[in-house]
């Protein structure tokens, strides 16, 4: 699967991909990427409200989108 990072300002394409046991593992990795990029994001008053990670299969087809908003909800931590 490929995890493409989109901050709403720039898009970082995953060109190498990675194998995951299942979609849930890919979503956990996407949430980790969101946390890491958000932590490193420059504090220039540009909100990351459109920030998300697109999970695509080996054919490049979108499988799931993990938005930053999912990380702010209590159910996301379960």
Rosetta blueprint (number, residue, H / E / L):
1 X L
2 X E
3 X E
4 X E
5 X E
6 X E
7 X L
8 X L
9 X L
10 X L
11 X E
12 X E
13 X L
14 X L
15 X L
16 X L
17 X L
18 X L
19 X L
20 X L
21 X L
22 X L
23 X H
24 X H
25 X H
26 X H
27 X H
28 X H
29 X H
30 X H
31 X H
32 X H
33 X H
34 X H
35 X H
36 X H
37 X H
38 X H
39 X H
40 X H
41 X L
42 X L
43 X L
44 X L
45 X L
46 X L
47 X L
48 X L
49 X L
50 X L
51 X L
52 X E
53 X E
54 X E
55 X E
56 X E
57 X L
58 X L
59 X L
60 X L
61 X L
62 X E
63 X E
64 X E
65 X E
66 X E
67 X E
68 X H
69 X H
70 X H
71 X H
72 X H
73 X L
74 X H
75 X H
76 X H
77 X H
78 X L
